[in-house]
Amino acid sequence: MTLLSHFPSVGISNTYVVGPDSGGDAVLVDPGRFDVELLELIEGHDLNIKAVLVTHAHENHVQGLRTLKKIYDVEVYAGYNRVFGFPATTVSHGSLFRAAGYEIGVMEVVGHSADSRVYLLDHYMFTGDILSAGRVGTTRTLQARDLMIESIRTTIMGLNRDLILLPGHGPPTTLNAERLWNPELSESRPPDMVRD
């Protein structure tokens, strides 16, 4: 299995591609920007994008979908049945489905957006804006933040294995690293840690 990462300029989400080592059908996560660099990365590994996983439909995570769909015949999986004007297959908490030959699990974590989804594919967890290295996602209110942190603790932190976490922004991390070092998931965190 090959994991490709595309980290564009500030403000656009990370994009990930998972496919076979020898080329073939692949899954793309969060097409924030679909540019020449990403196309060359995919084509250079002889991959054919068949499925798109959307962690949430904020524009900086999906605006590349328009270009991507002109090049590849893809099925979109998301928390809503339409993403950036395109139809999508709605997936919900506990769903398990196959796409491009991979088994993919789905978790919902409340707080950042109504449609936030976390995807499990083999030993990778694609967390979108819910959880990244050393921090949790933004929310509009303190109450939403408390709900999100509790949701992260019960869904993501409750898993009994280590996983590589691939966030929507910032560097990769691991589930064990976040258990040990993420100050925002500590029981003793200050109550006013809300980001704008």
KOLLOSE-241511 format. One line per 10 residues: for each residue y, x, z of N, C-alpha, C, O, CB. Coordinates in nm, 2 decimals, padded with zeros to 4 digits, m for minus. Glycine has a CB too. Layout:
Y,X,Z,Y,X,Z,Y,X,Z,Y,X,Z,Y,X,Z  ...
REM end
This chain:
m00.12,00.08,00.00,00.00,00.00,00.00,00.13,00.09,00.00,00.13,00.19,00.07,00.00,m00.10,00.12  00.22,00.05,m00.08,00.35,00.12,m00.09,00.46,00.04,m00.04,00.47,m00.08,m00.07,00.37,00.16,m00.24  00.54,00.10,00.04,00.67,00.04,00.09,00.79,00.11,00.03,00.80,00.23,00.05,00.67,00.03,00.25  00.87,00.04,m00.04,00.99,00.09,m00.10,01.11,00.03,m00.03,01.11,m00.09,00.01,01.00,00.07,m00.25  01.21,00.11,00.00,01.33,00.06,00.07,01.45,00.09,m00.02,01.47,00.19,m00.08,01.35,00.13,00.21  01.54,m00.01,m00.02,01.67,00.00,m00.09,01.78,m00.03,00.01,01.80,m00.14,00.05,01.67,m00.10,m00.22  01.86,00.07,00.04,01.97,00.06,00.14,02.10,00.07,00.07,02.15,00.18,00.05,01.96,00.17,00.25  02.16,m00.04,00.02,02.28,m00.04,m00.05,02.40,m00.01,00.04,02.39,00.02,00.16,02.30,m00.16,m00.13  02.52,m00.03,m00.02,02.65,m00.01,00.06,02.66,m00.10,00.17,02.59,m00.20,00.19,02.77,m00.02,m00.04  02.76,m00.07,00.26,02.78,m00.15,00.38,02.81,m00.30,00.34,02.88,m00.33,00.25,02.90,m00.09,00.46
02.75,m00.39,00.42,02.78,m00.53,00.40,02.67,m00.60,00.33,02.66,m00.73,00.33,02.91,m00.55,00.33  02.58,m00.53,00.26,02.47,m00.59,00.18,02.34,m00.56,00.26,02.33,m00.45,00.32,02.46,m00.54,00.04  02.25,m00.65,00.26,02.13,m00.63,00.34,02.04,m00.52,00.28,02.05,m00.49,00.16,02.06,m00.75,00.36  01.95,m00.47,00.37,01.84,m00.38,00.32,01.75,m00.47,00.24,01.73,m00.59,00.27,01.77,m00.31,00.44  01.69,m00.41,00.14,01.59,m00.48,00.06,01.46,m00.39,00.06,01.47,m00.27,00.06,01.63,m00.50,m00.09  01.35,m00.46,00.08,01.22,m00.39,00.09,01.12,m00.45,m00.02,01.13,m00.56,m00.06,01.16,m00.41,00.23  01.04,m00.36,m00.07,00.94,m00.40,m00.17,00.80,m00.35,m00.12,00.79,m00.23,m00.08,00.97,m00.34,m00.31  00.70,m00.43,m00.12,00.57,m00.39,m00.08,00.47,m00.42,m00.20,00.47,m00.53,m00.25,00.52,m00.47,00.05  00.40,m00.32,m00.24,00.31,m00.34,m00.35,00.19,m00.24,m00.34,00.19,m00.15,m00.25,00.38,m00.32,m00.48  00.10,m00.25,m00.43,m00.01,m00.15,m00.43,00.03,m00.01,m00.47,00.13,00.00,m00.55,m00.12,m00.20,m00.52
m00.04,00.09,m00.42,m00.01,00.23,m00.46,m00.01,00.26,m00.60,00.07,00.33,m00.66,m00.10,00.32,m00.38  m00.10,00.19,m00.67,m00.12,00.22,m00.82,m00.05,00.13,m00.91,m00.07,00.13,m01.03,m00.27,00.21,m00.85  00.04,00.05,m00.85,00.12,m00.05,m00.93,00.05,m00.19,m00.93,m00.07,m00.20,m00.90,00.14,00.00,m01.07  00.13,m00.29,m00.97,00.08,m00.42,m00.98,00.17,m00.52,m00.91,00.29,m00.49,m00.90,m00.06,m00.43,m00.91  00.12,m00.64,m00.87,00.20,m00.74,m00.81,00.26,m00.70,m00.68,00.19,m00.64,m00.60,00.12,m00.87,m00.80  00.38,m00.74,m00.65,00.45,m00.69,m00.53,00.54,m00.80,m00.47,00.57,m00.90,m00.53,00.54,m00.57,m00.56  00.57,m00.78,m00.35,00.66,m00.87,m00.27,00.79,m00.80,m00.24,00.79,m00.68,m00.21,00.59,m00.91,m00.13  00.90,m00.88,m00.26,01.03,m00.82,m00.23,01.09,m00.90,m00.12,01.09,m01.03,m00.12,01.12,m00.83,m00.36  01.16,m00.84,m00.02,01.22,m00.90,00.09,01.37,m00.89,00.08,01.42,m00.77,00.07,01.16,m00.84,00.23  01.44,m01.00,00.09,01.59,m01.01,00.09,01.66,m00.93,m00.02,01.70,m00.82,m00.01,01.63,m00.95,00.22
01.67,m01.00,m00.13,01.74,m00.95,m00.25,01.89,m00.96,m00.23,01.96,m01.03,m00.30,01.70,m01.02,m00.38  01.95,m00.88,m00.14,02.09,m00.88,m00.12,02.17,m00.83,m00.24,02.27,m00.89,m00.27,02.13,m00.79,00.00  02.13,m00.73,m00.30,02.19,m00.68,m00.42,02.07,m00.63,m00.51,01.99,m00.56,m00.47,02.29,m00.57,m00.40  02.07,m00.68,m00.64,01.97,m00.63,m00.73,02.05,m00.55,m00.84,02.11,m00.61,m00.93,01.89,m00.75,m00.80  02.05,m00.42,m00.82,02.12,m00.33,m00.91,02.02,m00.24,m00.99,01.90,m00.25,m00.97,02.22,m00.25,m00.83  02.08,m00.16,m01.07,02.00,m00.07,m01.15,01.91,00.02,m01.07,01.80,00.05,m01.10,02.09,00.02,m01.24  01.97,00.07,m00.96,01.89,00.16,m00.87,01.76,00.09,m00.82,01.65,00.15,m00.82,01.97,00.20,m00.75  01.77,m00.04,m00.78,01.66,m00.11,m00.73,01.56,m00.14,m00.84,01.44,m00.13,m00.83,01.70,m00.24,m00.66  01.61,m00.18,m00.96,01.52,m00.20,m01.08,01.44,m00.08,m01.11,01.32,m00.08,m01.14,01.61,m00.25,m01.20  01.51,00.04,m01.11,01.44,00.17,m01.14,01.34,00.20,m01.04,01.23,00.26,m01.07,01.54,00.28,m01.16
01.37,00.17,m00.91,01.27,00.19,m00.81,01.14,00.11,m00.83,01.03,00.16,m00.81,01.33,00.16,m00.67  01.16,m00.02,m00.86,01.05,m00.11,m00.88,00.97,m00.07,m01.01,00.85,m00.05,m01.00,01.10,m00.25,m00.90  01.04,m00.05,m01.12,00.98,m00.02,m01.24,00.91,00.12,m01.24,00.81,00.15,m01.30,01.08,m00.02,m01.36  00.97,00.22,m01.17,00.92,00.35,m01.16,00.79,00.36,m01.08,00.71,00.45,m01.10,01.02,00.44,m01.09  00.76,00.25,m01.00,00.63,00.24,m00.93,00.54,00.14,m01.00,00.44,00.10,m00.94,00.66,00.21,m00.79  00.57,00.10,m01.12,00.49,00.00,m01.20,00.46,m00.12,m01.12,00.35,m00.17,m01.13,00.36,00.07,m01.24  00.56,m00.17,m01.05,00.54,m00.30,m00.98,00.60,m00.42,m01.05,00.70,m00.40,m01.12,00.61,m00.28,m00.84  00.54,m00.53,m01.02,00.58,m00.66,m01.08,00.61,m00.75,m00.97,00.52,m00.80,m00.90,00.48,m00.72,m01.18  00.74,m00.79,m00.94,00.77,m00.87,m00.83,00.73,m01.01,m00.86,00.77,m01.08,m00.95,00.93,m00.87,m00.81  00.64,m01.06,m00.77,00.58,m01.20,m00.78,00.63,m01.29,m00.67,00.63,m01.41,m00.69,00.43,m01.19,m00.78
00.68,m01.24,m00.56,00.72,m01.32,m00.45,00.84,m01.26,m00.38,00.86,m01.14,m00.37,00.60,m01.33,m00.34  00.93,m01.35,m00.34,01.05,m01.30,m00.26,01.05,m01.37,m00.13,01.04,m01.50,m00.12,01.18,m01.34,m00.34  01.06,m01.29,m00.02,01.07,m01.35,00.11,01.22,m01.34,00.16,01.28,m01.23,00.15,00.98,m01.27,00.21  01.27,m01.45,00.20,01.41,m01.46,00.24,01.41,m01.48,00.40,01.36,m01.58,00.45,01.49,m01.58,00.18  01.46,m01.38,00.47,01.47,m01.39,00.61,01.57,m01.49,00.66,01.55,m01.56,00.76,01.51,m01.25,00.67  01.68,m01.51,00.58,01.77,m01.62,00.60,01.87,m01.62,00.49,01.89,m01.52,00.42,01.85,m01.60,00.74  01.93,m01.73,00.46,02.00,m01.75,00.33,02.15,m01.71,00.34,02.23,m01.76,00.26,01.99,m01.89,00.29  02.19,m01.62,00.43,02.33,m01.57,00.42,02.34,m01.49,00.29,02.25,m01.42,00.24,02.36,m01.48,00.54  02.46,m01.51,00.23,02.48,m01.46,00.09,02.45,m01.31,00.08,02.39,m01.27,m00.02,02.62,m01.48,00.05  02.48,m01.23,00.18,02.45,m01.08,00.17,02.30,m01.05,00.17,02.27,m00.93,00.16,02.53,m01.01,00.28
02.22,m01.15,00.19,02.07,m01.13,00.19,02.01,m01.19,00.06,01.89,m01.16,00.03,02.01,m01.19,00.31  02.09,m01.27,m00.01,02.02,m01.34,m00.13,02.10,m01.33,m00.26,02.05,m01.38,m00.36,02.00,m01.48,m00.09  02.22,m01.27,m00.26,02.30,m01.28,m00.38,02.23,m01.21,m00.50,02.27,m01.23,m00.62,02.43,m01.22,m00.36  02.14,m01.12,m00.48,02.07,m01.05,m00.59,01.96,m01.14,m00.65,01.90,m01.10,m00.76,02.01,m00.92,m00.54  01.94,m01.26,m00.60,01.83,m01.34,m00.65,01.86,m01.39,m00.79,01.76,m01.40,m00.87,01.82,m01.46,m00.56  01.98,m01.41,m00.82,02.02,m01.46,m00.96,01.97,m01.35,m01.06,01.91,m01.39,m01.16,02.17,m01.48,m00.97  02.00,m01.23,m01.04,01.96,m01.12,m01.14,01.81,m01.10,m01.13,01.75,m01.09,m01.24,02.03,m00.99,m01.10  01.75,m01.10,m01.01,01.61,m01.08,m01.00,01.53,m01.18,m01.08,01.43,m01.15,m01.15,01.57,m01.08,m00.85  01.57,m01.31,m01.07,01.50,m01.42,m01.14,01.51,m01.41,m01.29,01.43,m01.48,m01.36,01.54,m01.55,m01.09  01.61,m01.34,m01.34,01.62,m01.32,m01.49,01.52,m01.22,m01.54,01.49,m01.22,m01.66,01.76,m01.28,m01.52
01.47,m01.13,m01.45,01.38,m01.03,m01.48,01.24,m01.06,m01.45,01.14,m01.03,m01.53,01.42,m00.90,m01.42  01.21,m01.12,m01.34,01.08,m01.14,m01.29,01.05,m01.29,m01.26,01.15,m01.37,m01.23,01.05,m01.06,m01.16  00.93,m01.34,m01.28,00.89,m01.47,m01.26,00.84,m01.48,m01.11,00.73,m01.44,m01.08,00.78,m01.52,m01.36  00.93,m01.52,m01.02,00.90,m01.51,m00.88,00.89,m01.64,m00.81,00.96,m01.74,m00.85,01.00,m01.42,m00.81  00.82,m01.65,m00.70,00.82,m01.76,m00.61,00.90,m01.72,m00.49,00.87,m01.61,m00.44,00.68,m01.82,m00.57  00.99,m01.80,m00.44,01.08,m01.77,m00.33,01.02,m01.85,m00.21,00.99,m01.96,m00.21,01.22,m01.81,m00.36  01.01,m01.77,m00.10,00.97,m01.83,00.03,01.08,m01.82,00.13,01.14,m01.71,00.14,00.84,m01.76,00.08  01.12,m01.93,00.20,01.24,m01.93,00.29,01.23,m02.04,00.39,01.14,m02.12,00.39,01.36,m01.94,00.21  01.33,m02.04,00.47,01.34,m02.15,00.57,01.40,m02.28,00.52,01.39,m02.38,00.58,01.42,m02.10,00.69  01.46,m02.27,00.40,01.52,m02.39,00.33,01.45,m02.41,00.20,01.38,m02.31,00.15,01.67,m02.37,00.31
01.46,m02.53,00.14,01.39,m02.55,00.02,01.47,m02.52,m00.10,01.42,m02.53,m00.22,01.35,m02.70,00.01  01.59,m02.47,m00.08,01.67,m02.41,m00.19,01.75,m02.29,m00.13,01.80,m02.29,m00.02,01.77,m02.52,m00.25  01.75,m02.18,m00.21,01.82,m02.06,m00.17,01.91,m02.02,m00.29,01.86,m01.99,m00.40,01.72,m01.95,m00.13  02.04,m02.01,m00.27,02.13,m01.96,m00.37,02.12,m02.04,m00.49,02.14,m01.99,m00.60,02.11,m01.81,m00.39  02.09,m02.17,m00.48,02.07,m02.26,m00.59,01.94,m02.27,m00.66,01.91,m02.35,m00.75,02.17,m02.22,m00.70  01.84,m02.19,m00.61,01.71,m02.18,m00.66,01.61,m02.25,m00.57,01.63,m02.25,m00.45,01.66,m02.04,m00.69  01.51,m02.32,m00.62,01.41,m02.39,m00.54,01.33,m02.28,m00.46,01.30,m02.17,m00.51,01.31,m02.47,m00.62  01.28,m02.32,m00.34,01.20,m02.23,m00.26,01.09,m02.30,m00.19,01.11,m02.42,m00.17,01.29,m02.15,m00.15  00.99,m02.23,m00.16,00.88,m02.29,m00.08,00.92,m02.27,00.07,00.94,m02.16,00.11,00.74,m02.22,m00.11  00.92,m02.38,00.14,00.96,m02.37,00.28,00.85,m02.33,00.37,00.73,m02.38,00.35,01.01,m02.51,00.33
00.87,m02.23,00.45,00.77,m02.18,00.54,00.82,m02.19,00.69,00.94,m02.18,00.71,00.73,m02.03,00.51  00.73,m02.22,00.78,00.77,m02.25,00.92,00.69,m02.17,01.01,00.59,m02.10,00.97,00.76,m02.40,00.95  00.72,m02.17,01.14,00.66,m02.09,01.24,00.51,m02.12,01.24,00.46,m02.23,01.24,00.72,m02.13,01.38  00.43,m02.01,01.24,00.29,m02.02,01.25,00.22,m02.03,01.11,00.10,m02.02,01.10,00.25,m02.14,01.33  00.31,m02.04,01.00,00.25,m02.04,00.87,00.18,m01.91,00.83,00.23,m01.80,00.88,00.36,m02.07,00.77  00.08,m01.92,00.76,00.01,m01.80,00.70,m00.01,m01.84,00.56,m00.08,m01.94,00.52,m00.12,m01.77,00.78  00.04,m01.75,00.47,00.02,m01.78,00.32,m00.01,m01.65,00.25,00.01,m01.54,00.30,00.14,m01.85,00.27  m00.06,m01.67,00.12,m00.08,m01.55,00.04,00.02,m01.55,m00.07,00.05,m01.65,m00.13,m00.23,m01.55,m00.02  00.07,m01.43,m00.10,00.17,m01.41,m00.21,00.15,m01.27,m00.26,00.14,m01.17,m00.19,00.31,m01.43,m00.16  00.14,m01.26,m00.39,00.12,m01.13,m00.46,00.00,m01.06,m00.40,m00.01,m00.93,m00.40,00.24,m01.04,m00.45
m00.10,m01.13,m00.36,m00.22,m01.07,m00.31,m00.22,m01.03,m00.16,m00.32,m00.97,m00.11,m00.26,m00.95,m00.39  m00.11,m01.06,m00.09,m00.09,m01.02,00.05,m00.10,m01.14,00.14,m00.05,m01.25,00.10,00.04,m00.94,00.07  m00.15,m01.13,00.26,m00.15,m01.24,00.36,m00.02,m01.21,00.44,00.00,m01.10,00.49,m00.27,m01.24,00.45  00.06,m01.32,00.45,00.19,m01.31,00.52,00.20,m01.41,00.63,00.18,m01.53,00.60,00.31,m01.32,00.42  00.24,m01.37,00.75,00.26,m01.46,00.86,00.41,m01.48,00.88,00.49,m01.40,00.84,00.20,m01.40,00.99  00.44,m01.60,00.94,00.58,m01.64,00.96,00.60,m01.67,01.10,00.52,m01.74,01.17,00.61,m01.76,00.87  00.72,m01.63,01.15,00.77,m01.67,01.28,00.91,m01.71,01.27,00.99,m01.66,01.19,00.76,m01.55,01.39  00.95,m01.81,01.35,01.09,m01.86,01.36,01.15,m01.81,01.49,01.09,m01.82,01.59,01.10,m02.01,01.35  01.27,m01.75,01.48,01.34,m01.71,01.60,01.48,m01.78,01.59,01.55,m01.75,01.49,01.35,m01.55,01.60  01.51,m01.86,01.68,01.63,m01.94,01.68,01.75,m01.85,01.72,01.74,m01.75,01.78,01.62,m02.06,01.77
01.87,m01.89,01.68,01.99,m01.83,01.73,02.09,m01.78,01.62,02.20,m01.81,01.62,01.96,m01.73,01.82  02.04,m01.69,01.53,02.13,m01.63,01.44,02.17,m01.72,01.33,02.28,m01.74,01.29,02.06,m01.50,01.38  02.07,m01.79,01.27,02.09,m01.90,01.17,01.98,m02.00,01.18,01.87,m01.97,01.23,02.10,m01.83,01.03  02.01,m02.12,01.13,01.91,m02.23,01.14,01.78,m02.20,01.06,01.68,m02.26,01.09,01.97,m02.36,01.09  01.79,m02.11,00.96,01.67,m02.09,00.88,01.61,m01.95,00.90,01.53,m01.91,00.81,01.71,m02.10,00.73  01.64,m01.88,01.00,01.59,m01.74,01.02,01.44,m01.74,01.03,01.38,m01.82,01.10,01.65,m01.68,01.15  01.38,m01.65,00.95,01.24,m01.63,00.95,01.21,m01.48,00.97,01.28,m01.40,00.91,01.17,m01.69,00.82  01.10,m01.45,01.04,01.05,m01.32,01.05,00.91,m01.32,00.98,00.83,m01.41,01.01,01.04,m01.27,01.20  00.89,m01.22,00.90,00.76,m01.21,00.82,00.68,m01.09,00.87,00.72,m00.98,00.89,00.79,m01.20,00.67  00.55,m01.12,00.88,00.45,m01.02,00.91,00.36,m00.99,00.79,00.30,m01.08,00.74,00.36,m01.06,01.04
00.36,m00.87,00.75,00.28,m00.83,00.63,00.21,m00.70,00.67,00.27,m00.59,00.67,00.36,m00.82,00.50  00.08,m00.70,00.70,00.00,m00.59,00.75,00.06,m00.54,00.88,00.07,m00.61,00.97,00.00,m00.48,00.63  00.10,m00.41,00.88,00.16,m00.35,01.00,00.32,m00.35,00.99,00.38,m00.28,01.07,00.11,m00.21,01.03  00.37,m00.43,00.90,00.52,m00.44,00.89,00.57,m00.57,00.94,00.51,m00.67,00.92,00.56,m00.41,00.74  00.69,m00.57,01.00,00.75,m00.69,01.05,00.89,m00.69,00.99,00.97,m00.59,01.02,00.75,m00.71,01.20  00.93,m00.78,00.91,01.06,m00.79,00.84,01.14,m00.89,00.93,01.12,m01.01,00.93,01.05,m00.84,00.69  01.24,m00.84,01.00,01.31,m00.91,01.10,01.45,m00.97,01.06,01.51,m01.04,01.13,01.33,m00.83,01.22  01.50,m00.94,00.94,01.63,m00.99,00.90,01.73,m00.95,00.99,01.74,m00.83,01.03,01.62,m01.14,00.88  01.82,m01.04,01.04,01.93,m01.01,01.13,01.89,m01.04,01.27,01.98,m01.04,01.36,02.05,m01.08,01.09  01.77,m01.08,01.30,01.73,m01.12,01.44,01.72,m01.00,01.53,01.77,m01.00,01.64,01.60,m01.19,01.43
01.66,m00.89,01.48,01.63,m00.78,01.56,01.64,m00.65,01.48,01.58,m00.64,01.37,01.49,m00.79,01.63  01.71,m00.55,01.53,01.72,m00.42,01.46,01.72,m00.31,01.57,01.70,m00.34,01.69,01.85,m00.41,01.37  01.73,m00.19,01.53,01.71,m00.08,01.62,01.82,m00.08,01.73,01.94,m00.06,01.70,01.72,00.06,01.54  01.77,m00.11,01.85,01.86,m00.11,01.97,01.95,m00.23,01.99,02.04,m00.23,02.07,01.94,00.01,01.96  01.94,m00.33,01.91,02.02,m00.45,01.92,01.96,m00.58,01.87,01.86,m00.57,01.80,02.16,m00.43,01.85  02.02,m00.69,01.91,01.97,m00.82,01.86,02.08,m00.87,01.77,02.19,m00.82,01.76,01.93,m00.91,01.97  02.05,m00.98,01.70,02.14,m01.04,01.60,02.26,m01.11,01.67,02.26,m01.13,01.79,02.07,m01.14,01.52  02.36,m01.14,01.59,02.48,m01.20,01.64,02.46,m01.36,01.65,02.37,m01.41,01.58,02.60,m01.18,01.55  02.53,m01.42,01.73,02.53,m01.56,01.75,02.67,m01.62,01.76,02.76,m01.54,01.79,02.44,m01.61,01.87  02.69,m01.75,01.75,02.82,m01.81,01.76,02.86,m01.83,01.91,02.98,m01.84,01.94,02.83,m01.94,01.68
02.76,m01.85,01.99,02.79,m01.89,02.13,02.70,m01.81,02.23,02.60,m01.76,02.19,02.78,m02.04,02.16  02.74,m01.81,02.36,02.66,m01.75,02.46,02.53,m01.82,02.47,02.42,m01.76,02.50,02.73,m01.74,02.59  02.53,m01.96,02.46,02.41,m02.03,02.48,02.31,m02.00,02.37,02.19,m01.99,02.39,02.45,m02.18,02.48  02.36,m01.99,02.24,02.28,m01.96,02.13,02.22,m01.82,02.15,02.10,m01.79,02.11,02.36,m01.96,02.00  02.30,m01.73,02.20,02.25,m01.59,02.23,02.14,m01.59,02.33,02.03,m01.52,02.31,02.37,m01.50,02.28  02.15,m01.66,02.44,02.05,m01.67,02.53,01.92,m01.73,02.47,01.81,m01.68,02.50,02.09,m01.76,02.66  01.93,m01.83,02.39,01.82,m01.89,02.32,01.75,m01.79,02.23,01.63,m01.79,02.23,01.86,m02.02,02.25  01.83,m01.72,02.16,01.78,m01.62,02.06,01.70,m01.51,02.14,01.59,m01.47,02.10,01.89,m01.56,01.98  01.76,m01.46,02.24,01.69,m01.35,02.32,01.56,m01.40,02.38,01.46,m01.33,02.38,01.78,m01.30,02.43  01.56,m01.52,02.43,01.44,m01.58,02.49,01.34,m01.60,02.38,01.22,m01.58,02.40,01.47,m01.71,02.56
01.38,m01.64,02.26,01.29,m01.66,02.15,01.23,m01.53,02.10,01.12,m01.52,02.06,01.37,m01.73,02.03  01.31,m01.42,02.10,01.26,m01.29,02.06,01.16,m01.25,02.16,01.05,m01.19,02.12,01.38,m01.19,02.06  01.18,m01.27,02.29,01.09,m01.23,02.39,00.96,m01.30,02.38,00.85,m01.24,02.39,01.15,m01.25,02.53  00.96,m01.43,02.35,00.84,m01.51,02.35,00.76,m01.50,02.22,00.64,m01.51,02.21,00.87,m01.65,02.38  00.83,m01.47,02.10,00.76,m01.47,01.98,00.73,m01.32,01.93,00.62,m01.29,01.91,00.84,m01.54,01.87  00.83,m01.24,01.93,00.82,m01.10,01.87,00.76,m01.01,01.98,00.66,m00.94,01.96,00.95,m01.05,01.82  00.83,m01.01,02.10,00.78,m00.91,02.20,00.65,m00.95,02.26,00.58,m00.87,02.33,00.89,m00.91,02.31  00.61,m01.08,02.24,00.48,m01.12,02.29,00.36,m01.08,02.21,00.25,m01.09,02.26,00.48,m01.27,02.30  00.38,m01.01,02.10,00.27,m00.96,02.02,00.21,m00.85,02.09,00.28,m00.76,02.14,00.32,m00.92,01.87  00.08,m00.84,02.08,00.01,m00.73,02.16,m00.03,m00.61,02.07,m00.13,m00.54,02.10,m00.12,m00.79,02.21
00.05,m00.58,01.97,00.03,m00.46,01.89,00.16,m00.40,01.85,00.26,m00.47,01.84,m00.06,m00.49,01.77  00.16,m00.27,01.82,00.28,m00.21,01.77,00.29,m00.24,01.62,00.20,m00.24,01.55,00.28,m00.05,01.80  00.42,m00.25,01.58,00.44,m00.28,01.44,00.57,m00.20,01.40,00.65,m00.16,01.48,00.47,m00.43,01.41  00.58,m00.18,01.27,00.70,m00.11,01.22,00.80,m00.23,01.19,00.77,m00.32,01.11,00.67,m00.03,01.09  00.91,m00.22,01.25,01.02,m00.33,01.23,01.11,m00.28,01.12,01.17,m00.17,01.13,01.09,m00.36,01.36  01.13,m00.37,01.02,01.22,m00.34,00.91,01.33,m00.44,00.91,01.31,m00.56,00.86,01.14,m00.34,00.77  01.45,m00.40,00.96,01.56,m00.50,00.98,01.64,m00.52,00.85,01.63,m00.45,00.76,01.64,m00.46,01.09  01.72,m00.62,00.86,01.81,m00.65,00.75,01.92,m00.55,00.74,01.98,m00.53,00.63,01.87,m00.79,00.77  01.96,m00.48,00.84,02.06,m00.38,00.84,02.02,m00.27,00.94,01.96,m00.29,01.04,02.20,m00.44,00.88  02.05,m00.15,00.90,02.02,m00.03,00.98,01.88,00.02,00.96,01.81,m00.02,00.87,02.03,m00.07,01.13
01.85,00.13,01.04,01.72,00.20,01.02,01.60,00.12,01.07,01.61,00.03,01.15,01.73,00.33,01.08  01.48,00.16,01.02,01.36,00.10,01.07,01.34,00.14,01.22,01.40,00.24,01.27,01.24,00.15,00.99  01.26,00.07,01.29,01.22,00.10,01.43,01.08,00.05,01.45,01.01,00.02,01.35,01.32,00.03,01.53  01.03,00.05,01.57,00.90,00.00,01.60,00.91,m00.10,01.71,01.01,m00.10,01.79,00.80,00.11,01.64  00.81,m00.19,01.72,00.81,m00.29,01.82,00.80,m00.22,01.96,00.87,m00.27,02.05,00.69,m00.38,01.81  00.72,m00.12,01.98,00.72,m00.05,02.11,00.85,00.02,02.14,00.89,00.01,02.26,00.61,00.06,02.10  00.92,00.07,02.05,01.05,00.13,02.08,01.15,00.03,02.13,01.23,00.06,02.22,01.11,00.20,01.95  01.15,m00.09,02.07,01.24,m00.19,02.11,01.20,m00.25,02.25,01.29,m00.28,02.33,01.24,m00.31,02.01  01.07,m00.25,02.28,01.03,m00.29,02.41,01.08,m00.20,02.52,01.12,m00.24,02.62,00.87,m00.30,02.42  01.08,m00.07,02.48,01.12,00.03,02.58,01.27,00.06,02.59,01.32,00.08,02.70,01.05,00.16,02.55
01.34,00.05,02.47,01.47,00.10,02.47,01.58,00.00,02.43,01.70,00.04,02.44,01.48,00.21,02.38  01.55,m00.11,02.39,01.66,m00.21,02.34,01.73,m00.27,02.47,01.67,m00.35,02.54,01.60,m00.32,02.25  01.85,m00.23,02.49,01.92,m00.27,02.61,01.95,m00.42,02.61,01.96,m00.48,02.72,02.05,m00.20,02.63  01.95,m00.48,02.50,01.99,m00.62,02.49,01.87,m00.71,02.52,01.88,m00.84,02.54,02.04,m00.66,02.36  01.75,m00.65,02.53,01.63,m00.73,02.57,01.59,m00.70,02.71,01.49,m00.76,02.76,01.51,m00.70,02.47  01.66,m00.62,02.78,01.63,m00.59,02.92,01.67,m00.71,03.01,01.77,m00.78,02.98,01.71,m00.46,02.96  01.59,m00.73,03.11,01.62,m00.84,03.20,01.75,m00.82,03.28,01.81,m00.92,03.32,01.50,m00.85,03.31  01.80,m00.69,03.28,01.92,m00.66,03.36,02.05,m00.65,03.27,02.15,m00.60,03.31,01.90,m00.54,03.44  02.04,m00.70,03.14,02.15,m00.69,03.05,02.27,m00.76,03.11,02.25,m00.86,03.17,02.11,m00.74,02.91  02.39,m00.72,03.08,02.51,m00.79,03.12,02.51,m00.93,03.04,02.47,m00.93,02.93,02.64,m00.71,03.08
02.56,m01.03,03.11,02.56,m01.17,03.05,02.66,m01.19,02.94,02.66,m01.29,02.87,02.58,m01.27,03.16  02.76,m01.10,02.92,02.86,m01.12,02.82,02.85,m01.04,02.70,02.95,m01.01,02.63,03.00,m01.09,02.89  02.73,m00.99,02.66,02.71,m00.91,02.54,02.70,m00.99,02.42,02.59,m01.00,02.36,02.59,m00.82,02.56  02.81,m01.06,02.38,02.81,m01.13,02.26,02.89,m01.06,02.16,03.00,m01.01,02.19,02.87,m01.28,02.28  02.84,m01.04,02.03,02.92,m00.97,01.93,02.99,m01.07,01.84,02.95,m01.19,01.83,02.82,m00.89,01.84  03.10,m01.03,01.78,03.18,m01.12,01.69,03.10,m01.13,01.56,03.15,m01.20,01.47,03.32,m01.06,01.67
REM end
